[in-house]
Amino acid sequence: MKKIIAVMGNISAGKTTLCKLIEKRWNYDFYREEVDELVLNYYYGDRREHAYNTQVFFLSSRFRNWWHMTISPQSAITDRIKEEDIYIFTEKNYRDQYLSKREKMILIHQYDAMKLKIPEPDLVIYPHTEVNELKTRIEKRLIQEGKVREAERALLSAQDTYLEDLNELYEEFFPRYDGKKLRIESSDWNLVEDDGTIRYDSEDAEQLLDLIEEELELTPEGTNFTFPMF
């Protein structure tokens, strides 16, 4: 039976690691978030100027990913849920007054129209991660990936509250998400070596995947794909 699992969470919360573990164990197709270095550089360089265009880019790319998952016969895992674009990132920019009420309304209308043809995932996993740990991981990633992630350097500033604010929004949103969900504390699971290598065969990885499998078994019917297509 086809299944779709989605991971939600802050920047460097461990979403990609979880996706890769699931991809390997169950041979799921992994649909990665589309990340454009230029878009992020513009956004982190001037959030007020580029907030709306950035949200339009990620909202459209998110639904493109979800549409491909929907029409594919294969089980899939992805590193963002579509609700994050509205309830986390659009909301963050709106509260910071980088989006007007009108711009927020347009994004919500786009989201509402797009989601009608997209089924909910069979399971959403939320790896909660404290801000200090997020910054440590971002710093390591900057060393390992260099220019590809350079736009994230500003997040390490002691004066920048972006990661903290996102964590608060996730804590607000997660209880309100009414689909099948699983919250984990990412600090409880040692899934990555110091050099960034994923510990695929570790005891922690096995135990976490077993926990995810147990949650999936509570939704044996699989994702509903009987709705009308475009």
Backbone hydrogen bonds in HBPLUS format (Angstrom, degrees):
<---DONOR---> <-ACCEPTOR-->    atom                        ^
c    i                          cat <-CA-CA->   ^        H-A-AA   ^      H-
h    n   atom  resd res      DA  || num        DHA   H-A  angle D-A-AA Bond
n    s   type  num  typ     dist DA aas  dist angle  dist       angle   num
A0076-ALA N   A0003-LYS O   2.93 MM  73  6.50 150.3  2.02 152.5 161.5     1
A0122-ASP N   A0004-ILE O   2.74 MM 118  5.45 141.5  1.88 145.0 157.7     2
A0005-ILE N   A0076-ALA O   2.94 MM  71  6.37 162.0  1.97 155.1 159.7     3
A0078-THR N   A0005-ILE O   3.10 MM  73  6.65 142.2  2.25 145.5 156.8     4
A0006-ALA N   A0123-LEU O   2.95 MM 117  6.39 162.6  1.98 160.5 166.3     5
A0125-ILE N   A0006-ALA O   2.83 MM 119  6.31 157.7  1.88 155.5 162.8     6
A0007-VAL N   A0078-THR O   2.91 MM  71  6.27 150.9  1.99 151.7 161.3     7
A0008-MET N   A0125-ILE O   2.90 MM 117  6.23 162.2  1.93 160.9 165.5     8
A0013-ALA N   A0010-ASN O   3.16 MM   3  5.27 142.6  2.31 134.3 125.7     9
A0018-LEU N   A0014-GLY O   3.13 MM   4  6.34 163.7  2.16 150.5 154.3    10
A0019-CYS N   A0015-LYS O   2.95 MM   4  6.22 161.6  1.98 152.9 158.4    11
A0020-LYS N   A0016-THR O   2.90 MM   4  6.11 158.0  1.95 152.4 157.7    12
A0021-LEU N   A0017-THR O   3.02 MM   4  6.27 151.8  2.10 148.7 156.3    13
A0022-ILE N   A0018-LEU O   3.03 MM   4  6.30 163.8  2.06 153.9 157.6    14
A0023-GLU N   A0019-CYS O   2.79 MM   4  5.94 159.1  1.83 149.2 156.2    15
A0024-LYS N   A0020-LYS O   3.04 MM   4  6.12 158.8  2.09 141.9 146.4    16
A0025-ARG N   A0021-LEU O   3.00 MM   4  6.16 165.5  2.02 149.4 153.8    17
A0026-TRP N   A0022-ILE O   3.02 MM   4  5.93 173.5  2.03 153.8 156.0    18
A0027-ASN N   A0023-GLU O   2.88 MM   4  4.96 118.0  2.27 128.0 137.3    19
A0029-ASP N   A0075-SER O   2.98 MM  46  6.32 172.1  1.98 146.7 145.4    20
A0077-ILE N   A0029-ASP O   2.80 MM  48  6.13 154.4  1.86 160.0 161.7    21
A0031-TYR N   A0077-ILE O   2.85 MM  46  6.20 163.2  1.88 162.6 167.8    22
A0040-LEU N   A0036-ASP O   3.06 MM   4  6.36 165.5  2.08 161.1 164.9    23
A0041-ASN N   A0037-GLU O   2.90 MM   4  6.05 156.9  1.96 148.5 155.3    24
A0042-TYR N   A0038-LEU O   3.02 MM   4  6.23 162.9  2.05 151.8 155.5    25
A0043-TYR N   A0039-VAL O   2.99 MM   4  6.20 159.4  2.03 145.2 151.5    26
A0044-TYR N   A0040-LEU O   2.83 MM   4  5.97 176.1  1.83 161.8 161.0    27
A0045-GLY N   A0041-ASN O   2.97 MM   4  5.82 139.9  2.14 135.9 147.2    28
A0046-ASP N   A0042-TYR O   3.04 MM   4  6.22 142.3  2.18 145.5 153.3    29
A0050-HIS N   A0046-ASP O   3.10 MM   4  6.27 155.0  2.17 154.4 161.7    30
A0051-ALA N   A0047-ARG O   2.89 MM   4  5.23 121.0  2.25 147.6 149.6    31
A0054-THR N   A0050-HIS O   3.01 MM   4  6.01 155.5  2.07 149.7 157.1    32
A0055-GLN N   A0051-ALA O   2.98 MM   4  6.21 158.6  2.03 151.1 156.5    33
A0056-VAL N   A0052-TYR O   2.98 MM   4  6.25 157.3  2.03 154.7 161.0    34
A0057-PHE N   A0053-ASN O   3.00 MM   4  6.19 158.4  2.05 145.5 151.2    35
A0058-PHE N   A0054-THR O   3.04 MM   4  6.33 168.1  2.05 156.0 157.6    36
A0059-LEU N   A0055-GLN O   2.90 MM   4  5.90 157.8  1.95 146.6 153.4    37
A0060-SER N   A0056-VAL O   3.08 MM   4  6.12 167.4  2.09 148.4 151.6    38
A0061-SER N   A0057-PHE O   3.00 MM   4  6.15 161.6  2.04 148.6 154.5    39
A0062-ARG N   A0058-PHE O   2.83 MM   4  5.79 148.2  1.93 140.0 148.8    40
A0063-PHE N   A0059-LEU O   3.18 MM   4  6.40 162.0  2.21 146.5 150.0    41
A0064-ARG N   A0060-SER O   3.04 MM   4  6.23 144.6  2.17 141.8 151.9    42
A0065-ASN N   A0061-SER O   3.07 MM   4  6.30 157.2  2.13 144.6 149.5    43
A0066-TRP N   A0062-ARG O   2.94 MM   4  6.29 163.3  1.97 151.0 155.7    44
A0067-TRP N   A0063-PHE O   2.82 MM   4  5.86 147.8  1.93 140.2 148.6    45
A0068-HIS N   A0064-ARG O   3.12 MM   4  6.33 158.7  2.16 146.2 151.0    46
A0069-MET N   A0065-ASN O   3.04 MM   4  6.38 153.6  2.11 147.9 155.6    47
A0070-THR N   A0066-TRP O   2.92 MM   4  6.07 148.1  2.02 139.6 148.6    48
A0071-ILE N   A0067-TRP O   3.08 MM   4  6.36 158.5  2.13 155.4 158.1    49
A0072-SER N   A0068-HIS O   3.14 MM   4  6.09 129.2  2.41 137.9 149.8    50
A0084-GLU N   A0081-ILE O   3.19 MM   3  5.81 150.8  2.28 114.0 121.2    51
A0085-ASP N   A0082-LYS O   3.33 MM   3  5.96 143.3  2.47 112.5 119.5    52
A0086-ILE N   A0083-GLU O   3.12 MM   3  5.56 136.5  2.32 108.7 119.1    53
A0087-TYR N   A0083-GLU O   2.89 MM   4  5.94 156.7  1.95 176.9 174.4    54
A0088-ILE N   A0084-GLU O   3.06 MM   4  4.91 144.3  2.20 122.8 128.8    55
A0089-PHE N   A0084-GLU O   3.02 MM   5  6.39 159.7  2.06 165.8 172.2    56
A0090-THR N   A0085-ASP O   2.99 MM   5  5.94 140.8  2.15 127.0 139.1    57
A0091-GLU N   A0086-ILE O   3.15 MM   5  6.20 133.7  2.37 141.7 153.2    58
A0092-LYS N   A0088-ILE O   2.89 MM   4  5.94 149.8  1.98 139.0 147.8    59
A0093-ASN N   A0089-PHE O   3.10 MM   4  6.29 167.2  2.12 147.6 150.1    60
A0094-TYR N   A0090-THR O   2.89 MM   4  6.09 150.8  1.97 148.9 157.9    61
A0095-ARG N   A0091-GLU O   2.90 MM   4  6.09 164.1  1.92 153.5 156.9    62
A0096-ASP N   A0092-LYS O   3.06 MM   4  6.25 144.5  2.19 143.4 153.3    63
A0098-TYR N   A0093-ASN O   2.76 MM   5  5.03 158.4  1.81 168.2 162.8    64
A0097-GLN N   A0094-TYR O   2.94 MM   3  4.93 155.6  2.00 103.9 111.0    65
A0104-LYS N   A0100-SER O   2.97 MM   4  6.23 161.1  2.01 151.6 156.7    66
A0105-MET N   A0101-LYS O   2.97 MM   4  6.14 156.7  2.03 144.5 151.0    67
A0106-ILE N   A0102-ARG O   2.98 MM   4  6.27 155.8  2.04 149.0 154.8    68
A0107-LEU N   A0103-GLU O   3.08 MM   4  6.33 162.3  2.11 149.9 153.9    69
A0108-ILE N   A0104-LYS O   2.98 MM   4  6.23 157.2  2.03 151.5 157.9    70
A0109-HIS N   A0105-MET O   2.94 MM   4  6.17 155.7  1.99 149.1 155.7    71
A0110-GLN N   A0106-ILE O   2.97 MM   4  6.24 156.0  2.03 149.0 155.5    72
A0111-TYR N   A0107-LEU O   2.94 MM   4  6.15 160.1  1.98 146.9 152.6    73
A0112-ASP N   A0108-ILE O   2.82 MM   4  6.04 163.9  1.85 152.9 157.0    74
A0113-ALA N   A0109-HIS O   3.05 MM   4  6.21 156.0  2.11 145.6 151.3    75
A0114-MET N   A0110-GLN O   3.02 MM   4  6.21 160.2  2.06 150.7 156.2    76
A0115-LYS N   A0111-TYR O   2.97 MM   4  6.06 162.4  2.01 158.4 162.2    77
A0118-ILE N   A0115-LYS O   3.12 MM   3  5.08 167.4  2.14 109.1 112.3    78
A0124-VAL N   A0180-LYS O   2.92 MM  56  6.26 143.4  2.06 137.1 148.3    79
A0182-LEU N   A0124-VAL O   2.80 MM  58  6.21 143.1  1.93 161.4 167.6    80
A0126-TYR N   A0182-LEU O   2.79 MM  56  6.13 162.7  1.82 158.9 161.6    81
A0184-ILE N   A0126-TYR O   2.99 MM  58  6.18 164.7  2.01 143.3 145.0    82
A0128-HIS N   A0184-ILE O   2.84 MM  56  6.14 147.7  1.94 178.0 169.6    83
A0186-SER N   A0128-HIS O   3.02 MM  58  5.91 162.2  2.05 151.2 157.0    84
A0133-GLU N   A0130-GLU O   3.13 MM   3  5.50 121.0  2.50 105.1 118.7    85
A0134-LEU N   A0130-GLU O   3.01 MM   4  6.34 153.2  2.08 149.7 158.3    86
A0135-LYS N   A0131-VAL O   2.95 MM   4  6.24 160.4  1.99 157.9 161.4    87
A0136-THR N   A0132-ASN O   3.08 MM   4  6.31 151.9  2.16 140.6 148.3    88
A0137-ARG N   A0133-GLU O   2.99 MM   4  6.22 159.1  2.04 151.1 156.0    89
A0138-ILE N   A0134-LEU O   2.90 MM   4  6.15 156.5  1.95 150.1 157.1    90
A0139-GLU N   A0135-LYS O   2.95 MM   4  6.08 159.1  1.99 146.4 151.8    91
A0140-LYS N   A0136-THR O   3.10 MM   4  6.36 157.8  2.15 145.0 150.6    92
A0141-ARG N   A0137-ARG O   2.89 MM   4  6.10 154.7  1.95 147.2 154.7    93
A0142-LEU N   A0138-ILE O   2.88 MM   4  6.13 148.4  1.98 148.7 156.9    94
A0143-ILE N   A0139-GLU O   3.22 MM   4  6.53 150.4  2.32 143.3 150.2    95
A0144-GLN N   A0140-LYS O   2.99 MM   4  6.27 156.6  2.04 148.2 154.9    96
A0145-GLU N   A0141-ARG O   2.73 MM   4  5.71 163.2  1.76 153.2 157.5    97
A0146-GLY N   A0142-LEU O   2.83 MM   4  4.99 136.2  2.02 124.7 133.6    98
A0149-ARG N   A0146-GLY O   3.03 MM   3  5.95 149.4  2.12 127.6 132.9    99
A0150-GLU N   A0147-LYS O   3.18 MM   3  4.81 167.6  2.20 101.8 105.7   100
A0152-GLU N   A0149-ARG O   2.97 MM   3  5.79 160.8  2.01 126.4 131.5   101
A0153-ARG N   A0150-GLU O   3.08 MM   3  5.63 170.8  2.09 121.0 123.9   102
A0155-LEU N   A0152-GLU O   2.96 MM   3  5.56 149.4  2.06 117.2 126.0   103
A0156-LEU N   A0153-ARG O   3.03 MM   3  5.71 165.4  2.05 121.0 125.7   104
A0157-SER N   A0154-ALA O   3.27 MM   3  5.74 166.3  2.29 113.4 117.4   105
A0160-ASP N   A0157-SER O   3.13 MM   3  5.24 151.7  2.22 102.3 110.8   106
A0165-ASP N   A0161-THR O   2.81 MM   4  5.97 162.4  1.84 161.9 167.1   107
A0166-LEU N   A0162-TYR O   2.94 MM   4  6.19 156.3  2.00 149.6 156.2   108
A0167-ASN N   A0163-LEU O   2.96 MM   4  6.22 158.7  2.01 147.5 153.2   109
A0168-GLU N   A0164-GLU O   3.09 MM   4  6.40 154.0  2.16 146.5 153.0   110
A0169-LEU N   A0165-ASP O   3.04 MM   4  6.37 152.3  2.12 146.0 153.6   111
A0170-TYR N   A0166-LEU O   2.88 MM   4  6.21 155.1  1.94 155.3 162.3   112
A0171-GLU N   A0167-ASN O   2.98 MM   4  6.24 153.3  2.06 146.6 153.9   113
A0172-GLU N   A0168-GLU O   3.00 MM   4  6.29 140.1  2.17 140.3 151.1   114
A0173-PHE N   A0169-LEU O   2.88 MM   4  6.07 157.4  1.93 148.8 155.0   115
A0174-PHE N   A0170-TYR O   2.88 MM   4  5.81 173.6  1.88 154.8 156.6   116
A0176-ARG N   A0173-PHE O   2.81 MM   3  5.27 132.3  2.04 114.5 128.8   117
A0177-TYR N   A0173-PHE O   3.13 MM   4  6.40 127.2  2.42 150.6 164.3   118
A0177-TYR N   A0174-PHE O   3.20 MM   3  5.31 145.8  2.33 102.6 112.2   119
A0188-ASP N   A0185-GLU O   2.92 MM   3  5.59 160.5  1.96 120.3 126.8   120
A0189-TRP N   A0186-SER O   3.22 MM   3  5.60 165.6  2.24 111.9 116.4   121
A0199-ARG N   A0191-LEU O   2.77 MM   8  5.17 175.7  1.77 140.9 142.0   122
A0193-GLU N   A0197-THR O   2.74 MM   4  5.14 169.4  1.75 156.7 159.2   123
A0196-GLY N   A0193-GLU O   2.94 MM   3  5.27 161.9  1.98 115.7 119.2   124
A0202-SER N   A0199-ARG O   3.23 MM   3  5.40 168.3  2.24 114.8 115.6   125
A0206-GLU N   A0202-SER O   3.11 MM   4  6.39 161.8  2.14 148.5 153.1   126
A0207-GLN N   A0203-GLU O   2.94 MM   4  6.14 162.6  1.97 152.0 156.6   127
A0208-LEU N   A0204-ASP O   2.93 MM   4  6.09 160.4  1.97 151.1 156.6   128
A0209-LEU N   A0205-ALA O   2.96 MM   4  6.10 163.4  1.99 150.8 155.4   129
A0210-ASP N   A0206-GLU O   2.95 MM   4  6.12 150.0  2.04 143.9 152.4   130
A0211-LEU N   A0207-GLN O   3.03 MM   4  6.27 150.9  2.11 142.4 149.9   131
A0212-ILE N   A0208-LEU O   2.97 MM   4  6.31 156.3  2.03 149.8 156.0   132
A0213-GLU N   A0209-LEU O   2.90 MM   4  6.10 154.4  1.96 144.4 151.7   133
A0214-GLU N   A0210-ASP O   2.97 MM   4  6.23 152.5  2.05 145.6 152.6   134
A0215-GLU N   A0211-LEU O   3.13 MM   4  6.45 154.3  2.19 145.4 151.8   135
A0216-LEU N   A0212-ILE O   2.94 MM   4  6.25 153.9  2.01 149.0 156.5   136
A0217-GLU N   A0213-GLU O   3.00 MM   4  6.23 147.4  2.11 147.2 155.4   137
A0218-LEU N   A0215-GLU O   3.12 MM   3  5.42 151.7  2.21 104.6 113.2   138
A0219-THR N   A0216-LEU O   2.91 MM   3  5.46 164.3  1.94 117.5 122.2   139
A0222-GLY N   A0219-THR O   3.42 MM   3  6.34 166.1  2.44 124.7 126.9   140
